[in-house]
Amino acid sequence: MEKLHHKLSITKKGFSLIEIVVALFILSTSILVLYNLVLSTSISIFNLDDYYHSKEVANNRIALIHTIEKPSIGNTRSGYMKMGNKEWRWEESFEASDSEELIKYVILIKEKNSNQYLYKSEGFL
């Protein structure tokens, strides 16, 4: 009688199979969400880095236009500049503005072998 009573008083300890499956599902879902978050953050950091470097290339071109390389209306120029371990292609165009005293400029920047422009700068000289 004592053995029967001892068997009945034993409680089952541990998790059921359903609880384990649900816990693994929740864990795998959260890991996938975190992985996608890290991946998208890395991609946007690289894009921001390229945008920053292309903006600095445009700023360098603007500084050169103001100091050494004076533009003329209707002229277009292009070239390459190395910055941030990448080679950037710049294209400049100069047009007449509404005022005779000002020249409108447009500077387009892209990576050397890319078809898409990353930065565009417009202004007046």
N, C-alpha and C positions, 0 to 999 in steps of 0.2 A: 504494500500500500504506500509505503514511503517513497518507493521508486516512481510510482505513478504520480504522486503529488510533486515530486522533484521535477519530472518532465513537464508537467503543466505549468509550473512556476517559472520556467525558463522563458525569458522574453527574447525575441529576435532583435539583434542589434545590427546596424548597418543600413545601407540604402538599397532600395529596390532597383530593378533594372530600368524601369521607366524613369525614375528620378535621375539615374546616371545618364541616360540618353538625353533627357531634357537639359541637364547641366552641361553636357558636351555640346549640345546644339547652341545654347546661349554663349558658351565660351568661344566656339568657332565663329559665330556671328560677330561677336565683339572684336575678335582678332582680325576678321576681314574688314570691318569698319575702320579700325585703327590703321591697318595697312594702307587702305585707300586714302586715308587722311594724310599719312606721311608721304605717300607717293604724290598726291596733288600739291602738297606744300613744297616738295622738292622741285616739281616742275615749275611752279610759279616763282620760286626763288631763281631758277636758271633764266626764266623769261625776264624777270626784273633785272637781273644782272646784264643781260644783253641789251635791254632797253636803256639802262644807265650808261653803258659804254657807247652805244650809238648816239645818245644825247651829248656825251662828252666829245665825240668826234665832230658833231655839228657845232658845238661851242668853240672848238679849236678852229674850225673853218671860219666861223663868224669873227673870231679874234684876228685871223690872218687877213680877212677881207677888210677889216677896219684899219689894219696897220700896213701890211706889205703888199698884198695882192689886190690892188684897187680894181673894181669891176667896171665894165662898160655895158651900156644898155643893149639888149639883144644877144648878149654873149652867154654861152653855156660852157661849163667846165666840169670835168670829172677826174677822179683819181682814186688812189687807195691809201689807206692809213692803217698802221698796225697799232692796236690797243687792246689790252686785256687778253693777250695770247690769241687774238683773232685778227683777221684782216678784214677791214671794212671798206666798202665802196661808197664814195660820196659823189653826188651829182648836184651841181649848182646851176641855177638859171637866173638871169637878171632881166627885168622888164622896166619899162617906163611906168611911173605912177601918175596919179592925177596932178601932182605938183611937179614942176620942173626941177625942183631942188632935191627931190628924193628918188631913189632907185629901189624898186621892190625886188627882194631876193627870195628864192625858194631853195632850200637845201634838203635833199633826200638821202637817207642813210640806209644801207642794207649790208648784210654779210656778203662776203666775196662771191660765193657760189649760190646765193639765195635769190629767189625771184620776188620775195615779199619785202617791202620796205618796212623797217622797224621804227623809224623816226622821221618826222617832217618838221622843218623849222621854216617859218616865214617871217619876214620883217621888212623894214625899210632902212636904207642907208642915207 
